[in-house]
Amino acid sequence: MSHEKGRVWSPVITPFAADLTPDTGRFVAHCRWLLDKGVGLAVFGTNSEANSLAVQEKQQLLDALIEAGVPAARLMPGTGSSALPDTVAQTRHAVAKGVQGVLMLPPFYYKGVSDEGLFRYFSEVIERVGDDRLRIYLYHIPPVSQVPLSLGLIERLLKAYPKQVVGLKDSSGDWSNTQAVIEHFGQDGFEVYAGSEAFLLQTLRAGGAGCISATANVNPGPIAQLARNWQAGDADEQQAALVRTRKIFERFPVIAALKAATARCSDEEHWARLRPPLVELDEQQRAELFALLDDAHFDMPGLKHS
Protein backbone atom coordinates (compact mmCIF):
# COMPACT_ATOMS: atom_id res chain seq x y z
CA MET A 1 0.00 0.00 0.00
CA SER A 2 1.20 3.46 -0.88
CA HIS A 3 1.75 6.22 1.65
CA GLU A 4 2.93 8.94 -0.73
CA LYS A 5 1.55 12.40 -0.19
CA GLY A 6 -0.43 14.40 -2.67
CA ARG A 7 -3.22 12.06 -3.65
CA VAL A 8 -6.67 13.02 -4.91
CA TRP A 9 -9.73 10.78 -5.12
CA SER A 10 -13.08 11.50 -6.72
CA PRO A 11 -16.34 10.17 -5.22
CA VAL A 12 -17.54 9.34 -8.72
CA ILE A 13 -21.02 10.53 -9.72
CA THR A 14 -23.31 7.71 -10.87
CA PRO A 15 -25.16 8.09 -14.19
CA PHE A 16 -28.69 6.71 -14.45
CA ALA A 17 -30.67 5.51 -17.45
CA ALA A 18 -34.28 6.59 -18.07
CA ASP A 19 -35.53 3.72 -15.90
CA LEU A 20 -33.19 4.91 -13.08
CA THR A 21 -30.88 1.89 -13.34
CA PRO A 22 -27.15 2.69 -13.26
CA ASP A 23 -25.74 3.42 -16.73
CA THR A 24 -22.68 1.18 -16.66
CA GLY A 25 -21.12 2.31 -19.94
CA ARG A 26 -21.28 5.99 -19.07
CA PHE A 27 -19.98 5.22 -15.57
CA VAL A 28 -16.93 3.36 -16.89
CA ALA A 29 -16.20 6.14 -19.40
CA HIS A 30 -16.33 8.84 -16.70
CA CYS A 31 -14.03 6.79 -14.47
CA ARG A 32 -11.52 6.44 -17.32
CA TRP A 33 -11.63 10.20 -17.92
CA LEU A 34 -10.97 10.85 -14.21
CA LEU A 35 -8.03 8.43 -14.18
CA ASP A 36 -6.59 10.20 -17.22
CA LYS A 37 -6.74 13.46 -15.27
CA GLY A 38 -4.73 11.99 -12.39
CA VAL A 39 -7.32 11.23 -9.73
CA GLY A 40 -8.27 7.94 -8.09
CA LEU A 41 -11.79 6.58 -7.91
CA ALA A 42 -13.63 6.69 -4.59
CA VAL A 43 -16.70 5.12 -6.19
CA PHE A 44 -19.89 4.81 -4.09
CA GLY A 45 -19.22 7.88 -1.98
CA THR A 46 -21.73 10.51 -0.89
CA ASN A 47 -21.68 12.24 -4.27
CA SER A 48 -22.14 8.88 -6.02
CA GLU A 49 -25.65 8.69 -4.49
CA ALA A 50 -24.29 5.51 -2.91
CA ASN A 51 -26.97 5.26 -0.27
CA SER A 52 -29.59 5.32 -3.02
CA LEU A 53 -27.93 2.27 -4.63
CA ALA A 54 -28.51 -1.37 -3.72
CA VAL A 55 -25.61 -3.58 -2.61
CA GLN A 56 -25.97 -5.65 -5.79
CA GLU A 57 -25.88 -2.54 -8.01
CA LYS A 58 -22.64 -1.38 -6.41
CA GLN A 59 -21.08 -4.82 -6.78
CA GLN A 60 -22.06 -4.97 -10.47
CA LEU A 61 -20.61 -1.49 -11.14
CA LEU A 62 -17.35 -2.42 -9.41
CA ASP A 63 -17.18 -5.64 -11.45
CA ALA A 64 -17.72 -3.61 -14.63
CA LEU A 65 -14.80 -1.31 -13.81
CA ILE A 66 -12.45 -4.22 -13.15
CA GLU A 67 -13.60 -6.00 -16.32
CA ALA A 68 -12.99 -2.78 -18.28
CA GLY A 69 -9.37 -2.81 -17.14
CA VAL A 70 -9.55 -0.10 -14.47
CA PRO A 71 -6.63 -0.78 -12.10
CA ALA A 72 -7.87 -2.06 -8.74
CA ALA A 73 -5.12 -0.03 -7.04
CA ARG A 74 -6.87 3.17 -8.17
CA LEU A 75 -10.15 2.19 -6.51
CA MET A 76 -11.38 3.08 -3.01
CA PRO A 77 -15.05 2.04 -3.04
CA GLY A 78 -17.43 3.15 -0.31
CA THR A 79 -18.76 0.10 1.53
CA GLY A 80 -20.27 1.50 4.73
CA SER A 81 -23.96 0.91 5.36
CA SER A 82 -26.34 1.02 8.31
CA ALA A 83 -26.83 -2.76 8.08
CA LEU A 84 -23.79 -4.73 9.23
CA PRO A 85 -24.31 -7.64 6.78
CA ASP A 86 -24.50 -5.20 3.84
CA THR A 87 -21.21 -3.58 4.86
CA VAL A 88 -19.58 -6.99 5.21
CA ALA A 89 -20.88 -8.16 1.82
CA GLN A 90 -19.73 -5.04 -0.01
CA THR A 91 -16.37 -4.96 1.75
CA ARG A 92 -15.67 -8.63 1.13
CA HIS A 93 -16.53 -8.23 -2.55
CA ALA A 94 -14.31 -5.15 -2.94
CA VAL A 95 -11.33 -6.73 -1.16
CA ALA A 96 -11.63 -9.83 -3.36
CA LYS A 97 -11.24 -7.53 -6.38
CA GLY A 98 -7.92 -6.25 -5.02
CA VAL A 99 -8.91 -2.62 -4.37
CA GLN A 100 -6.48 -0.17 -2.74
CA GLY A 101 -8.83 0.18 0.22
CA VAL A 102 -12.44 0.79 1.17
CA LEU A 103 -14.02 4.01 2.45
CA MET A 104 -16.33 3.08 5.31
CA LEU A 105 -19.17 5.15 6.70
CA PRO A 106 -20.29 4.42 10.24
CA PRO A 107 -23.82 3.02 10.62
CA PHE A 108 -25.70 6.28 10.32
CA TYR A 109 -29.40 5.77 11.03
CA TYR A 110 -29.32 5.74 14.85
CA LYS A 111 -28.05 8.97 16.38
CA GLY A 112 -26.21 9.50 19.65
CA VAL A 113 -24.60 6.07 19.48
CA SER A 114 -21.61 5.41 21.74
CA ASP A 115 -17.99 4.90 20.75
CA GLU A 116 -18.40 1.40 22.18
CA GLY A 117 -21.19 0.69 19.70
CA LEU A 118 -19.18 2.09 16.79
CA PHE A 119 -16.09 0.13 17.82
CA ARG A 120 -18.15 -3.08 17.88
CA TYR A 121 -19.54 -2.31 14.44
CA PHE A 122 -16.14 -1.76 12.77
CA SER A 123 -14.69 -4.69 14.72
CA GLU A 124 -17.45 -7.02 13.50
CA VAL A 125 -16.88 -5.94 9.89
CA ILE A 126 -13.12 -6.56 10.13
CA GLU A 127 -13.52 -9.93 11.83
CA ARG A 128 -16.24 -11.14 9.47
CA VAL A 129 -14.40 -10.04 6.30
CA GLY A 130 -11.39 -11.84 7.75
CA ASP A 131 -8.97 -10.93 4.94
CA ASP A 132 -5.40 -9.72 5.43
CA ARG A 133 -5.75 -7.51 2.36
CA LEU A 134 -8.49 -5.39 3.96
CA ARG A 135 -7.56 -1.70 4.30
CA ILE A 136 -10.20 0.63 5.78
CA TYR A 137 -10.39 4.40 5.42
CA LEU A 138 -12.85 5.64 8.03
CA TYR A 139 -15.39 8.16 6.74
CA HIS A 140 -16.07 11.06 9.13
CA ILE A 141 -18.95 13.13 7.73
CA PRO A 142 -21.01 14.37 10.71
CA PRO A 143 -22.89 17.06 8.73
CA VAL A 144 -24.60 14.21 6.83
CA SER A 145 -24.27 11.06 8.95
CA GLN A 146 -24.76 12.83 12.31
CA VAL A 147 -22.48 10.08 13.67
CA PRO A 148 -19.00 11.54 14.33
CA LEU A 149 -15.86 9.44 14.70
CA SER A 150 -13.99 10.64 17.78
CA LEU A 151 -10.23 10.68 18.29
CA GLY A 152 -10.74 8.14 21.06
CA LEU A 153 -12.56 5.76 18.72
CA ILE A 154 -9.88 6.12 16.03
CA GLU A 155 -7.17 5.42 18.62
CA ARG A 156 -8.95 2.31 19.86
CA LEU A 157 -9.45 0.97 16.34
CA LEU A 158 -5.80 1.61 15.47
CA LYS A 159 -4.66 -0.27 18.57
CA ALA A 160 -6.90 -3.24 17.82
CA TYR A 161 -6.50 -3.31 14.02
CA PRO A 162 -3.30 -1.46 13.03
CA LYS A 163 -3.02 -3.23 9.68
CA GLN A 164 -6.65 -2.85 8.66
CA VAL A 165 -7.47 0.73 9.74
CA VAL A 166 -5.14 2.86 7.63
CA GLY A 167 -6.72 6.27 7.11
CA LEU A 168 -9.64 8.66 7.40
CA LYS A 169 -11.60 11.03 5.20
CA ASP A 170 -12.60 14.12 7.15
CA SER A 171 -15.70 15.73 5.65
CA SER A 172 -16.54 17.64 8.81
CA GLY A 173 -15.60 20.92 7.13
CA ASP A 174 -13.79 21.74 10.40
CA TRP A 175 -10.07 22.27 9.76
CA SER A 176 -9.24 22.01 13.48
CA ASN A 177 -10.57 18.43 13.47
CA THR A 178 -8.55 17.46 10.39
CA GLN A 179 -5.47 18.99 11.97
CA ALA A 180 -6.06 17.09 15.22
CA VAL A 181 -6.38 13.75 13.42
CA ILE A 182 -3.15 14.41 11.49
CA GLU A 183 -1.32 15.47 14.67
CA HIS A 184 -2.51 12.45 16.66
CA PHE A 185 -2.11 9.72 14.06
CA GLY A 186 -0.46 11.03 10.87
CA GLN A 187 3.12 10.47 11.93
CA ASP A 188 2.57 6.70 11.99
CA GLY A 189 1.57 6.45 8.33
CA PHE A 190 -2.16 6.91 8.97
CA GLU A 191 -3.47 8.65 5.82
CA VAL A 192 -5.69 11.66 6.46
CA TYR A 193 -7.69 13.07 3.56
CA ALA A 194 -9.60 16.33 3.60
CA GLY A 195 -13.16 16.02 2.34
CA SER A 196 -12.75 19.10 0.15
CA GLU A 197 -9.97 20.50 -2.04
CA ALA A 198 -10.58 23.80 -0.21
CA PHE A 199 -8.39 22.26 2.53
CA LEU A 200 -5.94 20.46 0.20
CA LEU A 201 -2.91 22.70 0.66
CA GLN A 202 -3.43 23.02 4.43
CA THR A 203 -3.78 19.24 4.71
CA LEU A 204 -0.59 18.52 2.75
CA ARG A 205 1.41 21.16 4.62
CA ALA A 206 0.26 19.68 7.93
CA GLY A 207 1.34 16.18 6.92
CA GLY A 208 -1.91 14.78 5.53
CA ALA A 209 -2.29 12.63 2.42
CA GLY A 210 -4.51 14.70 0.10
CA CYS A 211 -8.25 15.02 -0.51
CA ILE A 212 -11.31 13.04 -1.51
CA SER A 213 -13.55 15.67 -3.01
CA ALA A 214 -16.89 16.01 -4.79
CA THR A 215 -15.60 18.58 -7.26
CA ALA A 216 -12.79 16.24 -8.33
CA ASN A 217 -15.57 14.86 -10.56
CA VAL A 218 -15.59 18.03 -12.65
CA ASN A 219 -12.26 19.79 -11.93
CA PRO A 220 -9.89 16.83 -11.55
CA GLY A 221 -6.86 18.11 -13.47
CA PRO A 222 -6.19 21.31 -11.51
CA ILE A 223 -6.84 19.58 -8.16
CA ALA A 224 -4.44 16.75 -9.02
CA GLN A 225 -1.89 19.30 -10.22
CA LEU A 226 -1.86 21.10 -6.88
CA ALA A 227 -1.62 17.78 -5.04
CA ARG A 228 1.45 16.87 -7.09
CA ASN A 229 3.06 20.32 -6.89
CA TRP A 230 1.94 21.54 -3.47
CA GLN A 231 5.45 22.80 -2.67
CA ALA A 232 5.60 24.99 -5.79
CA GLY A 233 5.94 28.75 -5.49
CA ASP A 234 2.46 29.36 -6.87
CA ALA A 235 0.72 26.77 -4.67
CA ASP A 236 -1.35 29.38 -2.81
CA GLU A 237 -2.58 30.84 -6.12
CA GLN A 238 -3.48 27.35 -7.35
CA GLN A 239 -5.36 26.73 -4.10
CA ALA A 240 -7.29 30.00 -4.43
CA ALA A 241 -8.36 29.07 -7.97
CA LEU A 242 -9.63 25.67 -6.78
CA VAL A 243 -11.66 27.33 -4.03
CA ARG A 244 -13.24 29.76 -6.51
CA THR A 245 -14.44 26.88 -8.69
CA ARG A 246 -15.69 24.88 -5.73
CA LYS A 247 -17.67 27.83 -4.38
CA ILE A 248 -19.63 28.00 -7.63
CA PHE A 249 -20.84 24.42 -7.17
CA GLU A 250 -21.54 24.94 -3.47
CA ARG A 251 -24.12 27.60 -4.33
CA PHE A 252 -26.39 24.78 -5.53
CA PRO A 253 -27.35 21.27 -4.42
CA VAL A 254 -23.90 19.88 -5.12
CA ILE A 255 -24.67 16.47 -6.64
CA ALA A 256 -27.27 17.97 -8.99
CA ALA A 257 -24.83 20.73 -9.97
CA LEU A 258 -21.99 18.26 -10.65
CA LYS A 259 -24.31 16.23 -12.87
CA ALA A 260 -25.65 19.30 -14.69
CA ALA A 261 -22.11 20.49 -15.49
CA THR A 262 -21.11 17.01 -16.63
CA ALA A 263 -24.20 16.78 -18.86
CA ARG A 264 -23.37 20.11 -20.43
CA CYS A 265 -19.65 19.49 -20.97
CA SER A 266 -20.20 15.98 -22.35
CA ASP A 267 -23.22 16.92 -24.51
CA GLU A 268 -25.03 13.98 -22.87
CA GLU A 269 -28.16 15.20 -21.11
CA HIS A 270 -28.68 11.80 -19.45
CA TRP A 271 -25.94 12.79 -17.00
CA ALA A 272 -28.27 15.31 -15.34
CA ARG A 273 -30.58 12.58 -13.99
CA LEU A 274 -30.65 11.79 -10.25
CA ARG A 275 -32.32 8.95 -8.40
CA PRO A 276 -35.09 10.03 -6.02
CA PRO A 277 -35.25 11.45 -3.43
CA LEU A 278 -32.67 13.77 -5.04
CA VAL A 279 -33.85 15.94 -7.93
CA GLU A 280 -32.20 17.79 -10.79
CA LEU A 281 -31.53 21.53 -10.84
CA ASP A 282 -34.47 23.50 -12.15
CA GLU A 283 -34.11 25.68 -15.26
CA GLN A 284 -33.34 28.84 -13.29
CA GLN A 285 -30.64 27.06 -11.25
CA ARG A 286 -29.11 25.57 -14.38
CA ALA A 287 -28.98 28.93 -16.11
CA GLU A 288 -27.36 30.53 -13.06
CA LEU A 289 -24.82 27.69 -12.68
CA PHE A 290 -23.85 27.78 -16.36
CA ALA A 291 -23.48 31.57 -16.33
CA LEU A 292 -21.14 31.38 -13.34
CA LEU A 293 -19.12 28.58 -14.94
CA ASP A 294 -18.85 30.51 -18.21
CA ASP A 295 -17.62 33.60 -16.32
CA ALA A 296 -14.95 31.39 -14.72
CA HIS A 297 -13.98 29.89 -18.13
CA PHE A 298 -14.76 26.47 -16.69
CA ASP A 299 -14.34 23.40 -18.85
CA MET A 300 -14.00 19.62 -18.55
CA PRO A 301 -11.40 19.05 -21.30
CA GLY A 302 -11.54 15.74 -23.13
CA LEU A 303 -14.86 14.68 -21.62
CA LYS A 304 -16.72 14.61 -24.96
CA HIS A 305 -14.26 12.10 -26.37
CA SER A 306 -13.82 9.89 -23.32
N, C-alpha and C positions, 0 to 999 in steps of 0.2 A: 504494500500500500504506500502511496506517495504522501509525503508531508511537505512538498514544496509550497512556498507561499505564492500568492497572486493567482488564485483560481476563481473562476466565475462559473456558476451553474444557472441554468434557466429552468424554472418550473413551467414546463412546456404547456402552452394552451392546447386544448383538445378540440379538434374540429368535429362537427356533427353533420350528418346527412339530414335530408328532409324529414325522415322518420325518427330523428334524434338518436340514431345509433352512431357510435364513433366512426369517423371517416378515416379508415386505416391508411389509405394511400396518401391522403393529404397530411396526415400526422407524420408518417415516415419522411415525406418530402421536407416538412418544416424542421424536423429533427436534423436532417442532413444539412440543411441550410445553416442551422445554428452551429453545428459542429464545424462547418467550413469557416464560420466567423470566430471560432476559438473558444466557444463556451461548451461546458458539459451539460448533460441532460438530467435535470431533477424532475423527471416525469412524475405525474400524479401528485403534484403539490397543490397548494391552495388555488393558484391561478390556473391549474389544469382542470378545475371543477371536480377534483378527485373524489370528494365526498358526495357527488352526484352520480358517480360511476359505481357499478357493481364490481365485486371482486373478480368475477370471471372476465368482465370487459377489460379490466386493467391487466390481467394475466395475458389475455389475447393480444393486447396492444404491445406489451413487452415482448412477447414471442415474435410479433411481426417485426419489431425493430432488430432483434437478434438475427432473424432469418434474412433481413435486408442487409445484413453485414455491418450494422452499427456496433462499434466496439463496446463490449460489456464494461470495460474499464472507464468508459465515459458516461456511465449510467448510475444515477443515484435515485432510484424510484422511491416515492412515498408509499409506505406500507402501514402506517398507523391508522387504527380504526377504533371505534368505541367497543366493538365486540372482540374479545381476546382471540377466539378461533379464526376470525377474519384476518387479524393482524398476523397470526402465526402462518396461515395459509399463504398470504401474499408474500411474507418475508421468506418463507421456505422456498417458494417458487422463484423469487428474485435471486436468492443466494445460489440456487441450483443453476441459474443462468450465468453466474460468474460476475455479477455486478460489483462495481467499486465499493458500494455500501448502500444502505437503505436509510431514508429520512423518516423518522418515526414520531408521529404525533402521539401525545398522551391520549388516553380515553377521555373524550371531551364532553360527553353528555351530562354527567353528574358534576355539579359544581361544589366547591368547598371540600374536595377530597383531600385526604391527608397524604403527606410524603410516604407514609408507610404503605398506603394503598397503591400509590404510583410505583413505589419500589417493587411491590409484589407483582404488579402488572408487567413491568419491563423484565423482571426476573423470570416470570412464567414464559414470556415470549422467548427469551434467550434459551431457557432450559428446554422448551418444547421444540424449538428449531434445531437445537443440538448440533450445530455445524461449526467447525473451527473457522470457516471462511466468513462467518457473519461479522459485519462491521456496521454498527448503528451510529447514526448521527441523530441526536435528540432534536426535536423540533419544538422550540419555545415560542409560542405565538399567542400570548394571553389576550391581546385585543380581540381575537376571534375565538380561540378555544375556551377562554376564561379559566384555564387550568395551567397556572404557571409551573415552571420547573425550577425549584430553588437551588441555591448553591449547595445546601446540605444534601439534597437528593442526588445531585450530580456527583458529589464527593462519595456518597455511599455506593452509587452504581459503579464508579471508577474503581473503588476498592474491591468490590465483589466481582466485577467483570472487566478488568483492565484491557483485555484483548478485544472484547466485543464492542465496548462503548468508546468510540474514538473521536467524537466531535459533537458540535451543536450548531444549529442555525438559530440565531436570535432575531426574531421578528417582533420584538417588544416595541421597537422604535425608541427605546431608552438607551442612549449611548452609555450611560453610567453602568447599566447592567452588562452590556457587551464587554466593557472594559473590565468589570469585576470578574467575569468568567475567564477572560484572557489572563488576567493577573493571577487568578487562583489555579488555573489548570493548563494554560497555554504553554508553559515552559516544559511540560512533559510530553509534548507532541500532540496534545489534544487540539483538534482543529476547530477553530471558532470562526463561523461565517456570519457576517452581518446579513440581515434580511432585506437590505436595500443598498443599492450602489451609492446612495447618498452618504453612507458611512464607510464606503470602501477604503478610501485613503486613510481615514482615522484607524480603521481596523488593521490595515497592513502595517501602519507605523507603530501600532501598539503591540504587534506580534501575532495578529490573527491571520487566518488563512485566505480570506477573500470574501465573496458575497454570493448569495443565492437569491436572485432578484427577479421580480415580476417583469420589469422592463427590459431584462436581458432577452425577452422574447422578441422585442422590436428594435432594440438598440444594442445588439450584442457586440458588434465590432469595437465601438469606442469604449465600452465597459471593459472588454477583454484587453484592450490596448493599455488602459490605465493600470489594470491588474498586473500586466507584464512589466510596465515601465513606471511603477509607482515611485521610484527613486529619481526619476527624471526632473530636470529643472522646471518644466512646465506642468508638473503633476497637479498643482493646485488649480491651474487654469482648466486642465482636463476635468478635474473633479467638479468644478463650477459648471462646466458645460453639461456634464451628466445630470447634475441636479436640475438644471433648467429644463431639460427634456423630461425628466421624471415628473416634475411639478405639473407639466401640461397634462399628463395622464392621470395624475392624482386629483385633478379638478372634476373628474368623472368617475362613475363606477368602474374600477380599474380593469376588471376582466372584460367587460363589455367594450371598453375603450381600446384595449390591446387587440381584441378581435376585429373591431371596426377598422383600425389602422392596418391590420394585416390583410383584411379583405380589400381595402383600397389599394395597398401597395402591390398586392398579388394579382389584382383584377379578378378575384374569385370571391364573389359576394357570399358564397356558402360559409366563408370563414366567420361572418358576423353572428352566426347562430349560436345561442346558448341553450343549455338544457334547464328547464324550469327547476327550481323557482327563480333562477336568474333570468333577466330579460335584456334584450338588446338596447343600445342607445336609441332614443327617439330622434326624429329628423333634426330638431333644433340642436340637440346635443351633438349629433354627428357633424352638422355644419360648423358649430363652434369649435369642436375638436380639430376638424380638418383645416380651419382657418388658422388656428394656433400652430398646428404642425407646419403649414405652408410658410407662416411668418418665420418659423425656426429653421426653414430649409430642411425639414426632416425627410428622410428616405430610408428604405430598407433595401439596399443595393443587392441585386442578384436574386431577389425573391421570386420575380416573375419566371425565372428560368430554372428554379430549383426543382 
